[in-house]
């Protein structure tokens, strides 16, 4: 803290440079100002409308987050700025949002709609970043929205968006692992992607979500191998690691024969000949059995395509390839990785550390590989100790008869190092060399004995321990050394070393018969002051001497045992008791006594000095688990080679594209190419996703056209007679066309795009009353008709020519173009978007215009519209009881709190005439006091940004007992946040809040069945929410269902051909987005509810509300 | 993958934290501090630490610990390499990767970290892309920003991220088109007591500074490419072309970058440009010793050896040193026991020499080993391996660029054992 304060002071001084003065942030512990006050001014800055102030505030907040200070109380103030125009503010808000969303889930939901909008942006980068932030918000309630967004993005045109989708998969999975199955589908789809951009990310997702689904890789294996070199470096690491595992399950070991030979070779060095002979027989037998090994071409492909990556500048990539070769390549080829790994030793010390760990493991199994690079492992005095010790390990592993002399000479210099830990390790290493290579054993031993006179006790102690181990191999020749060591007991203090010496003397007391009893005498003297481990060895020595030389040592042994009997350590007491019983013959002592000598002086096998890296290679090299030598969380075992190769044909793909573009060489071509390869990868998924609903709507629209014209009768038709004729003609033309096209399903789907606008235009005509824009534009109805024709169906006019082929051609072109060139899809997208916008705007009466005439028109339109809805509902077979009766009343002000004035409100579901974007709220005041209440009005509305309130006219007076009702309009901005305000009377002020149920945020829309289906077709994917439910018995009849749905939401019924389906339509009041509801009854009481809406939050909430209404 | 990142300074303050998934408490760093304490020396902190719930992977760069928190299996090198890339990026942006630089630019740092990782998986690590997203701070820009209120965040979207050559910015324009290549070779060597070479090899890099407009396609060829034994490439280099023709063909990134690094095949004998004569001895039972070192030129190909610096880690028992330098100046830090002798240029006529008395702690046993001498030097205009650039050709653009190649030989890890 103190340093940060100092830093702040310093910062305060230099802040004149225009840098953000985050040093002044509250959390840095200013003494003079409290946190609250500080945060208040940040809030103020955030609320201001100057971007620079907002930016400043956000910078300070981010600085707080960076230092781990809590800034969560600023959440509401910050999140408001999520839609800020300034890019930097926006980015910083994202940073904040992602950090705190988890803690403030409810408020975080407010921001969701911004990202949802972003998901539809024509710019791929904005779509991607929206998805990125949306998926980073860890709020479980948006899981379905995320799921939809990911699915949608997975078939996006842009590979960058698809990459982001792949990134989002693990995020969603960690939030809700129940989504696994759906996510696997997305992964499967993305794995098929042919762009390098996506490959790394999707394999990453694969590894995190479903690493066990190795079957998903088959079809993509060759593609991944071929793309590998062009994938970005981080992706390469992940892919290579995954492919290593894959190859282990799918191919046969390339070393099956060699591995046996190799073992032989090893044994010839160290093993006894007898063993070899035996092994040889069995091996030759097994060799005969085996078929000659032929490497699978796919296996070869993997090895060939990863090899160039050894040249990567990224150490992680090099390591990944190295481990792949180590685990998969034939022995003869593994050597190539040594050079690259040695190169990494020039890198940062952390990299060295990891690489050396892996080299240490490899060098045990494949020593020959690193031998040429022996000198690269020589140690410099400037290396960190942990690196030195690892290098030593490698050097020891590499030591053999030919190079041992150089290595020992090198060790010689190490022993004089200042770094004592390193020296100790060197002595151990010498010991290991000596045990492994018989030739140098004596040299080593002599060297070590010299070290016994070293001044540093640690060195001596370590030497003693190592010598002890070496002596065990051939004790008879070394009684001199043992004598020498016996002398050391006077000086050396390190317990381990003392214990080792004592053990040696005890074990070989026959070689030093004169010295041993004397040593025991000395030790008996100092027994009480020794460490436990030394005491145990003293007892041991005493026992052994007693058995061999009882004459001289009997009393001493008794003495030592007596001392031990009263020792503090129970191990020592136990041992003393045990040994006494064993060696001192008494009447009671049993048969064991006879065997005491055998027990104590048996031949003991010499210890084997092994590398601590032995057998570490059962972990995949390069992995965290290998480094820790323990299984890490999420580690995927490297499977053993299969005995029989699985069917290689699973990897066959119809188009063997992988023969192309295998190399960097061809990158240049690929610069131009990717669009093609994109489109190839692309066209599949997008087409299927897009064309499906369209083709459905297409076929249905045809069948439905009859009913449409039927139901379309009534009041409207008369009004539009003028336009009808031309329309009829057109219809006929189209029908003909359609019939022809139906022969070819492909054609039909192509046509769908062209035909949909015309369809729309028909609808437009029918509902032309709801198209005041055209009215205003054209002035007269007929002209508006023409306008809309030319506007919405340019393709139609193209196809006006009789030559159908040419039309088809243009159509196909249009379909094919989007992926191949960038602007085209955008244009197409824009086009459709504009159309939908037109639709929506058309339904919403425009805001009142200054000219009185048009405003008149629009208001009359509103009533017309309402008329239409009423007609529509009455058209349906059941009659819905007037909505108002079923309407719920909410309390705004209770009689008690309102001091006699009680206020209730309900949503009248009438269009609010002054402003169509507002929801009408009927407010009922009743005066229960016995005096007059005057001047009832609304003041100080506290609204979230964007919300508006149209206050009612002040009620001048309300007589006692009287009740009056007024209407006010509130624009909720399509959110269910409450509108807060003060309710004032002439004496008092009350706090009031109106919170709309989601069903009240919309207004009914009339639609025909066709129109419904068409709109629904546009709102699939992300915008579609489906839920299954069981209808209770009370809610089985048509009547109740319709009633319950309409009471839950302000929607109108859409006529429907099938009798087990119910459709409803509405649009949100503020933005005019369509909300389409479909309820499909299935057998039994089951039903499926589908809501299609651009506003996903509304959709989700609506589904909940309706289900509740239906099932209660 | 990477869950969180903590930046910790030498005194153990966590001065920056960033989380890419849910928040991990700072207390996880306690395990790191524990390991740090145990390690005594900063260099010996193990890069990978296992704690009950997390794994900590750390690097130490420029007096800062970058400690990342991992929850599941991940290749450790992946994380280490990434952390170094982060440090490189800071270096690139702020000129230095220090605590003050990071604190002063905390917002930019945060924006960078946000862009570099998504959910713990690297997203944009190419400096060219990052610079398009977030402009590095310059004094001029910060002044302009403070006046106009504009920001460091690029208004344009990083189209580079979408291209097939992600390392190159789109729409590069220069009035002077230049391409410079620095061939820098380092000699790593261990010389033993008697002056014979125990181990020596040459490691080289070619650092480039390319300021060319548009999309130039360059190819660089060598007179003697066979010299290069083991090469690692910047991703821009077309590997196949190298394999078949031994020509470096690439579309370069914009600005400074490392084109290749290489090792010269070990068959070739390495010329050692300097020799060191040394006489360091400590007398038994007396609190002093003698120190006498002379440096002279050896196989320097007729060029001057300059920038010579010798550093020696003296044994702990050394209290002080009284030396006279015939050339240059020396310092001895009695705390770290490091002797530094800044020699400068070596003139063969008068060889630089440093000699005098070493004062030892009285009563302490004499150090049994002599310290090894680390030598730094530079030789301009020489690639010690003899590597020579043959020619540089440019395709794809019309203008004629200015081309330059510079050679430099340096001492790498050059150690003389005494």
Boltz contact constraints between the chains, C-beta under 6 A:
constraints:
  - contact:
      token1: [A, 3]
      token2: [B, 13]
      max_distance: 6.0
  - contact:
      token1: [A, 18]
      token2: [B, 142]
      max_distance: 6.0
  - contact:
      token1: [A, 18]
      token2: [B, 146]
      max_distance: 6.0
  - contact:
      token1: [A, 20]
      token2: [B, 107]
      max_distance: 6.0
  - contact:
      token1: [A, 52]
      token2: [B, 149]
      max_distance: 6.0
  - contact:
      token1: [A, 59]
      token2: [B, 107]
      max_distance: 6.0
  - contact:
      token1: [A, 62]
      token2: [B, 107]
      max_distance: 6.0
  - contact:
      token1: [A, 62]
      token2: [B, 110]
      max_distance: 6.0
  - contact:
      token1: [A, 63]
      token2: [B, 106]
      max_distance: 6.0
  - contact:
      token1: [A, 66]
      token2: [B, 16]
      max_distance: 6.0
  - contact:
      token1: [A, 66]
      token2: [B, 106]
      max_distance: 6.0
  - contact:
      token1: [A, 66]
      token2: [B, 110]
      max_distance: 6.0
  - contact:
      token1: [A, 68]
      token2: [B, 17]
      max_distance: 6.0
  - contact:
      token1: [A, 68]
      token2: [B, 26]
      max_distance: 6.0
  - contact:
      token1: [A, 87]
      token2: [B, 153]
      max_distance: 6.0
  - contact:
      token1: [A, 88]
      token2: [B, 151]
      max_distance: 6.0
  - contact:
      token1: [A, 88]
      token2: [B, 153]
      max_distance: 6.0
  - contact:
      token1: [A, 91]
      token2: [B, 153]
      max_distance: 6.0
  - contact:
      token1: [A, 95]
      token2: [B, 114]
      max_distance: 6.0
  - contact:
      token1: [A, 125]
      token2: [B, 157]
      max_distance: 6.0
  - contact:
      token1: [A, 160]
      token2: [B, 162]
      max_distance: 6.0
  - contact:
      token1: [A, 167]
      token2: [B, 118]
      max_distance: 6.0
  - contact:
      token1: [A, 167]
      token2: [B, 119]
      max_distance: 6.0
  - contact:
      token1: [A, 171]
      token2: [B, 119]
      max_distance: 6.0
  - contact:
      token1: [A, 204]
      token2: [B, 121]
      max_distance: 6.0
  - contact:
      token1: [A, 234]
      token2: [B, 122]
      max_distance: 6.0
  - contact:
      token1: [A, 237]
      token2: [B, 78]
      max_distance: 6.0
  - contact:
      token1: [A, 308]
      token2: [B, 239]
      max_distance: 6.0
  - contact:
      token1: [A, 311]
      token2: [B, 232]
      max_distance: 6.0
  - contact:
      token1: [A, 311]
      token2: [B, 233]
      max_distance: 6.0
  - contact:
      token1: [A, 313]
      token2: [B, 232]
      max_distance: 6.0
  - contact:
      token1: [A, 314]
      token2: [B, 81]
      max_distance: 6.0
  - contact:
      token1: [A, 315]
      token2: [B, 77]
      max_distance: 6.0
  - contact:
      token1: [A, 315]
      token2: [B, 81]
      max_distance: 6.0
  - contact:
      token1: [A, 316]
      token2: [B, 75]
      max_distance: 6.0
  - contact:
      token1: [A, 316]
      token2: [B, 77]
      max_distance: 6.0
  - contact:
      token1: [A, 316]
      token2: [B, 78]
      max_distance: 6.0
  - contact:
      token1: [A, 316]
      token2: [B, 81]
      max_distance: 6.0
  - contact:
      token1: [A, 319]
      token2: [B, 77]
      max_distance: 6.0
  - contact:
      token1: [A, 339]
      token2: [B, 230]
      max_distance: 6.0
  - contact:
      token1: [A, 343]
      token2: [B, 230]
      max_distance: 6.0
  - contact:
      token1: [A, 346]
      token2: [B, 203]
      max_distance: 6.0
  - contact:
      token1: [A, 348]
      token2: [B, 84]
      max_distance: 6.0
  - contact:
      token1: [A, 350]
      token2: [B, 47]
      max_distance: 6.0
  - contact:
      token1: [A, 350]
      token2: [B, 59]
      max_distance: 6.0
  - contact:
      token1: [A, 350]
      token2: [B, 80]
      max_distance: 6.0
  - contact:
      token1: [A, 351]
      token2: [B, 80]
      max_distance: 6.0
  - contact:
      token1: [A, 353]
      token2: [B, 47]
      max_distance: 6.0
  - contact:
      token1: [A, 354]
      token2: [B, 76]
      max_distance: 6.0
  - contact:
      token1: [A, 354]
      token2: [B, 77]
      max_distance: 6.0
  - contact:
      token1: [A, 375]
      token2: [B, 199]
      max_distance: 6.0
  - contact:
      token1: [A, 378]
      token2: [B, 190]
      max_distance: 6.0
  - contact:
      token1: [A, 378]
      token2: [B, 199]
      max_distance: 6.0
  - contact:
      token1: [A, 380]
      token2: [B, 413]
      max_distance: 6.0
  - contact:
      token1: [A, 380]
      token2: [B, 415]
      max_distance: 6.0
  - contact:
      token1: [A, 381]
      token2: [B, 372]
      max_distance: 6.0
  - contact:
      token1: [A, 384]
      token2: [B, 43]
      max_distance: 6.0
  - contact:
      token1: [A, 384]
      token2: [B, 44]
      max_distance: 6.0
  - contact:
      token1: [A, 385]
      token2: [B, 44]
      max_distance: 6.0
  - contact:
      token1: [A, 386]
      token2: [B, 44]
      max_distance: 6.0
  - contact:
      token1: [A, 416]
      token2: [B, 369]
      max_distance: 6.0
  - contact:
      token1: [A, 418]
      token2: [B, 315]
      max_distance: 6.0
  - contact:
      token1: [A, 455]
      token2: [B, 365]
      max_distance: 6.0
  - contact:
      token1: [A, 622]
      token2: [B, 75]
      max_distance: 6.0
  - contact:
      token1: [A, 624]
      token2: [B, 73]
      max_distance: 6.0
  - contact:
      token1: [A, 624]
      token2: [B, 74]
      max_distance: 6.0
  - contact:
      token1: [A, 624]
      token2: [B, 76]
      max_distance: 6.0
  - contact:
      token1: [A, 627]
      token2: [B, 48]
      max_distance: 6.0
  - contact:
      token1: [A, 627]
      token2: [B, 76]
      max_distance: 6.0
  - contact:
      token1: [A, 628]
      token2: [B, 50]
      max_distance: 6.0
  - contact:
      token1: [A, 632]
      token2: [B, 73]
      max_distance: 6.0
  - contact:
      token1: [A, 633]
      token2: [B, 72]
      max_distance: 6.0
  - contact:
      token1: [A, 634]
      token2: [B, 72]
      max_distance: 6.0
  - contact:
      token1: [A, 634]
      token2: [B, 73]
      max_distance: 6.0
  - contact:
      token1: [A, 635]
      token2: [B, 73]
      max_distance: 6.0
  - contact:
      token1: [A, 663]
      token2: [B, 240]
      max_distance: 6.0
  - contact:
      token1: [A, 664]
      token2: [B, 238]
      max_distance: 6.0
  - contact:
      token1: [A, 664]
      token2: [B, 239]
      max_distance: 6.0
  - contact:
      token1: [A, 664]
      token2: [B, 240]
      max_distance: 6.0
  - contact:
      token1: [A, 665]
      token2: [B, 238]
      max_distance: 6.0
  - contact:
      token1: [A, 665]
      token2: [B, 240]
      max_distance: 6.0
  - contact:
      token1: [A, 671]
      token2: [B, 164]
      max_distance: 6.0
  - contact:
      token1: [A, 674]
      token2: [B, 164]
      max_distance: 6.0
